[in-house]
Amino acid sequence: MFSGVLFGWIMDPFVALVILTLWEPLEILVISPILAKYGIVFGHEALRNSLSDIVFNIIGLIIGIYLLREFAPPPFYLFG
């Protein structure tokens, strides 16, 4: 959820949503098999866990956009 808050604070909301949502399949389907070839265990999650990660990232994104920006302007703004 922290990454969602941070991305929502410093990024365009749509870009942040795309990045946070696409990370989950990228982690499981691309990065994990590549690292497994070298004996590194990474990204082995159940579908339920990945979906909950996306939901919590969206909640964090909403907090970053609507709450954190109200109290503290971002030090910089990406993709906006």
Secondary structure, 3 states (H helix, E strand, C coil): CHHHHHHHHHECHHHHHHHHHHHHHHHHHHHHHHHHCCCCCCCCCCHHHHHHHHHHHHHHHHHHHHHHHHHCCCCCCECC
